[in-house]
Amino acid sequence: MERRSSPFARIALAIVLASCGNKGDASVKAKDDAASGPQVAPLPTPISGVDSIKRMNFVYGEGWPAYDKAEDALKAKKPDEARKYAETAVAKDPYHLDAHYLLARLLAQSGEHAAVVDHVVTALAGDYLRYGKKFLEDKDLAEFRATAHGEAVKAVAIKLRDDYAKRIPTGIWLVARRSSFKWPKDPGVQAATSRGEVYAYDRETKRYLRLTHTDHKVVGFLRAPSGNAVAIVGFDKIDRPKLPEEPATFGAVWLQVLDTKEWQAVGPKIALGAQRAVEVGYGDNDQLLITTTPTAGAASTSTVDTSTGKLTKGSAAPAVPRLALTLDAGQLVRAADGVLAAWSGEPPTATSLKTAAGGTIAIPESGAVTQASVAVAPGGARVAFVTAVDPCAKDTAPSLYVADAKTGTFKHVLTARSRFGTHWIDPNLIAYEDGEGGIRVWDASIGREAVKLENKPGIALDALSLAAAPVCKQAPAVVDPIGTGSGSADEPPLPPEEPAGPVTTPAP
């Protein structure tokens, strides 16, 4: 079998050669070498992140059977056997970051410090937020960190940490699946996950930086207005009905708040139980509000104490903007701030928009615009909107437009069966979902597409939906027929990526 090496395969060799020195210089520098030890050339800093979301499917890629055997061997205190399986996992899948990190630990324990470098740097670059802190605190790597090779890797780790911190705030934040969602085989409450995590896409390097680590259970996220926190929502189980015309619901849904500096949990994970719908929004002073709709009963809104995970029911209206989620669909609900319109109906629509800059936008095609689709660019010079279309109509599809706020003139961007989630990146660039497993960035200053991101298993700016297009209420979302797979049954259960933290279940 031909072994495929990682992008850093040549680093270890270069370090070994550099640390060996030159025989011609040995007599001259013997005294200095004796005092300072072998010298290691500085390591090149790799590019942060991964080139595609599918790289994170290494948990069930070609290398995972060998990796599982490596972990089993390690638990059985058979390090030589664990190393053999870890090497096999890396050979089969050079992007198996867990296997790289495990192999680095095993090599360090054997004192093969030069060989550690390639594997630990690969893990750090591919997912610094997962492996960075581990590397600095891992007892199995303590001796390695004290060597010249370890010091060189620590220098790279610092650069990667700073690079992540620089690129995350300016990246396109999105939620994407490592592989396609599949229904549980049987009806009833069954284990299942979204297979999604939150990422930041850096347009300069064209790489994805992973932000969350939930065993691929995130279904949607919402940033706090201050930018200091993000609320993520995920599920562990779904309730699949026996009859196809009945909607599937969340069997076990949860909420977690993370700070956006260190990407650590703020307070405990909050278990919300079984719900038909969940809505999450931020009010004044970053007060988190959550509205839950049980499978039987009326919706209720509660304030969230993020430090304790306690929910307090009240009479407050759901926050706007807010993330609205059902198992079938998710979207960001906005208030169309910055425009005036005569909204009516549910969901609210209007026939024209009046902008703060004085322009009047007459809505083309269907003659109606959905309130939640209106997005005003920073500075107010442009307005994006989506035409309102009956999701049950077979011969029509919504269209995305961008209008000039002063004149009201508009430019057609795309017509597609899409939810058209949108976010302005800056006054000229708008990101939107194309309904075909992609996110596109359109440059309004030149009227052309600037970037296209593709991830067929699922990619969205706010929330992952089971169907790309708005769901017709007369029929459930179509994904996979019963028996084709499972959110987890077709795969062995994942071990927790991080030590399980406290879970708070709010009092009824």
Secondary structure, 3 states (H helix, E strand, C coil): CCCCCCCCHHHHHHHHHHHHCCHHHHHHHHHHHHHHCCCCCCCCCCCCCECCHHHHHHHHCCCHHHHHHHHHHHHCCCHHHHHHHHHHHHHHCCCCHHHHHHHHHHHHHCCCHHHHHHHHHHHHHHCHHHHHHHHHHCHHHHHHHCCHHHHHHHHHHHHHHHHHHHHHHHCEEEEEECCCCCCCCCCEEEECCCCEEEEEEECCCCEEEECCCCCCCEEEEEECCCCCEEEEEEEEEEEECCCCCCCCEEEEEEEEEEECCCCCECCCEEEEEEECEEEEEECHHHCEEEEEECCCCCCEEEEEECCCCEEEEECCCCCCCEEEECCCCEEEECCCCCEECCCECCCCEECEEEECCCCEEECCCCCCEEHHHCEECCCCCEEEEEECCCCCCCCCCCEEEEEECCCCCEEEEEECCCCCCEEECCCCEEEEECCCCEEEEEECCCCEEEEEEECCCCEECCECCCCCCCCCCCCCCCCCCCCCCCCCCCCCCCCCCCCCCCEECCCC
